[in-house]
Amino acid sequence: MDFARTTLTESITVDQLISFHYFEYANGYAFEGEQHDFWELLYVDKGNVEVRADDRALQLEQGNIVFHKPDEFHTVRVNPEHKPPNLIVISFECASPDMDFFRNKITSLKEQERLYLSRILQEGFRTFLPPYDDPADHQLTRNPDAPYAGEQMIKSHLEMLLISLIRSEREAAAPARSAKLTPVHIENRERELADRIVHYLKENLDVQLSLDALCRQFHLGKSRLKEIFHARYGSGVLEYFKLLKLEEAKSLIREHKYNFTEISEKLGYASLHYFSREFKKNTGMSPSDYAKSVRAKAGFSR
């Protein structure tokens, strides 16, 4: 019997990765600008940032993504009056004609697209060696202990992100169709619940939440709460809450508006000593050392 072979078509193909960065910028940081002959995406993971792309002045906030087309001049500035940002910046080569979709594109990522980007970030941290936050360093150094096929995973998830963005816009323009309740819909509901829990955690960073309090708030048993949250975020809810507090602490340090005692109190820590101990245990440096590193990086030019 003869079997027909079907060559699979590829609409979007990422040919090369140029740079992979995760920045935590301080208030007042300004990047004087650059242009290059490849694509670059900038995603605002936290905070706010001002971006200039050729003649466009853009105000971006958490969840926004902008694409810089080849040869587009672009700059970054952190307004001292806004919350300092965490930015994901990835540069890559892609000659696919469908990349025209991303020219001058600014949008917000949906849940599935954020998941693709999160996986790119996870694979990037494991596949390439640091630094990831040096704005002067564009050289990717392979990690000799990288997991199997890490680079291919980055390529695949980046292509999936680009495809998903194009599909989302086309499907939004298509006529609506009735849908039945499926396991996928049930899974989406549970993801939405997990996201609502995270929103609640972010709104209550100044208190010491307990598992019992969260169960009462969302009318869930402990086992069910743990199951839903772990499926969405891959960790326990209280462990995630601790990380949210520390990320907010880093953001507040970069704002330069509060001293360490004030930050400790704003985030509901029992004492400055406990705050400092938790910060160092999770970041590898004390709050004062982190503040010094932020000031030093603010003098770099990307």
N, C-alpha and C positions, 0 to 999 in steps of 0.2 A: 504494500500500500504506500502510495506517495503522500507525504505530508507537506502541505504548503507552509512556507516560512513567511511571516509577516514582519517586515522591518518596521520597528516602532518609530514614529516621528517624534521629534523633540521641538517644541515651540519656543522654549526658553532654555538656553544652555549657558551656564556660568563657566567661562573658560579658565580664568585665573583669579586668585585672591590676592589683593594688593596689600591691604592692611586690616587689622582687627583691633579695635580699641574699646575700652570701657573707661569713661572719664567721670570723675567727681570734681566738678569745677567749683571754685570759691566765688563768692560775690565780688563783682568788679572785674572778673577775668575778661580779657579781650584778645581775640585772635585776629591778626591783621589781614589774613586772607590768603587764598591760594587758588589755583586752577590746574587741572590735569586732564589727560585724554582718556579717562575711564570713569565709570559710574561710582557714585558714593551715596550711601544711605545714612541718614542721621535720625535716630529714634530717641525721643525724650522719655527715659525710664522713670524719672522723677523730676519735680520742679518745673522751672520755666527758663526759656532761653530765647534770645533774639538772634535771628539768622538773616543775613543778607545774601541773596542769590542773584547775581547780575544787578538788575535795577529793581528787584523786589525786596522789600523789607518785611520780614515774617516774624510774628510773635507765636512761638510754639509752647505748648504746655504738655503735661504728662499724657502719654498715649499717642501723641502726634508723631508722624514720620514724614520726612521730606527727602526727595531724591534729587541729587545734583547730577545733571547730565554732563557728559564729556565737554571739557573746555568752558564750563560755567565757573565764573569767579564767585567764591563764597567766603563769608566770614562768620564768626561766632562772637557774641557778646553776652555777658551775664549782667543783667540789671541789678544793681545793689538793692533795689526796692522789692525784688522778687525772690522767691525761694530758689536757692542755688540748685542747678540741675545735675542729674546723673545722665550721661549720654552714651548710647551705643553708636559707634561710627564704624562702618564696614565699607571698604572700597573694593571694587571687583571689575573685571572685564567681562562684557557680555555683548556679542555682536548680533544677537537675534533681532530681527526687525520689529518684533512685538515690544521691544523695550521702548519704542516711541510712546507707548502708553504712559510711561513714567516721567516724561518730559514735563517739568514744572509741576509735578505731582506732589500734593500735600494731602494727607488723609490721616485718619485714626485707625489703629489696628483693632480688629475684632478678636474675640477670645481665641479662636483657632490660629489666627495669624500671630498673636502674641506667643502662643505655644511654640510655633515654628521658630520665632526669634529667640525664645528662651532656650530652645535646644541648640541653636547655633551658638549661643553664648556658652552653654555648658560644654559643648564639644570643643569650642575654641580655647577655653581655659584648660582643657585636658590635652589638647593636641599641640598647642604652641606654648613656649616658655614666656614668662613675664619679662619685662614690664608690659602691661596692657594699657597703662594710663600715662605713658610718657608721650606728650604731644610732639616731641621731636624725633621719635623713633618709629619708623614705618617698616622696619625689617622684621619679617616673621621668622622666628627661630623654632624649628621643629623640636618637639619634646621626644627624646629617645624612649621614654616610657609611656608614650601616648597609647590610648586604647586602639584596638584593631579598627582600621578603616575610618579613623576620626576625620580625616580630610574629606573623604567621600561623604560622610554624614553631614559635614558643614555645607558642601556643595549641594547635596540633595535637599536639605532643609531650606537653604537659601532659594533654590529654584522653586520649591513648594510654596515659600512665602510669596514670591513674585507671581506665580501662577494663581495662587489664592486671591491676591489683590485684583488681578484682572478678572477672574471669574466672578468675584463678589459684585463688582460694578456691572458686569453684563447680566448677572442673574437678577440684580435689583431692578434692572430696566425691563426684565421679562415679565409677562403676565403672571399673576399670583395663582398658585394651584393649591387645592385643598390637601391637607396632610393628615394622615392617621397617626395615632399615638403609637410610637415604636420604641424599642429599647434605646435607640439613639436619642429620641425626645426625652425619655426618662433620664438618661445620662446627662443631657443638657440641663435638665431641671436641677439635678444634683450639683452640677458645676455652678449653676447660678446661685444655689444656696451657699456653696462654699465661698463664692465671691462675695456674697452678702455678709458672710461671717468675717471675711477679711476686711471689708469696709467697716464693719462694727469695731474690729480690733484697731484699725487706724484712727477711728474717732475716739478711742478710749485709751490712748497711749499713756495718759497721765494717771491711770489707776492700775491696781494689781488685780487682774482678772483671774478667776479660778475656773476650772472645768465645770464645776457645779453651776456657777453663774451663767456660763455660756449655754449650758444645757437648758436652763430655765428660760433664757432669752429666746432661744430658737426652738423650744419645745421638742427637744431631741434627747434620747438616752445617750449615755456616755459612749457606748460601743458604736452606735449609729453616727454620732458626731465624729468620732475618730475615723470611722470608715470613710465617710463622705469627704472629710478634709484631707485625709492622707491620699485618697485617690486623685484629688485635684492638685494638691501641692507637694505631695511626697514627704510630708513631715507631720509631726504632732502639732496640734493647734497652739499649745502653749510654747513650744519651741519656736514656732513661726512668729508668735507674738513677741518673743524675746528678740528675734532678729529684726522685726519691724522697729522696735524701740531703739536698737543699736543703729539702724540705718537712719532713723530720725535724729539720733544724737549726732551722727556724722554730718548730717545736713545742717543742724543747728550750729555746730562748730564752724562750718564753712561760712555761715552767715555773719559771724563775728559780732553778734548782738548780745550774746549772753556768756557769762562765765560758767565754769564747769559746775559750780554749786547750783546755779539757776537751771542749767540743763538737766541736772540730776533730779531736781524738784519737779520740773515740767514733765518729766517722763515717769514720775511716780516711783523712783528708786528710794529705798529705805534710807540710804546715806550716800554721801559722796564717795566714801571708801568702797561701798558695794558697787556703785556705778563704775568707778575706775577699774575695779577688779574684773567686772563682766566685760567691759570694753576691751581691756587688754587680752582677756582670754579668747575673745572672738575675733579680734582684728590683728593681734600680734604686737600691738603698740599701745602705749598709754594715751589718754585723751590729749595730753600736752604734746606728745611726740607726733600724734596725728595732725594737730593744729600746725606744728612746725613744718611738716611735710606738705601740707596744703599751701602754706605761704611760699614755700620754696618752688612748688610747681606752678604757682601763679605767675612766676617770672619767666616761664618757658614760652616759646612761640611754636605753634604747631606747624 
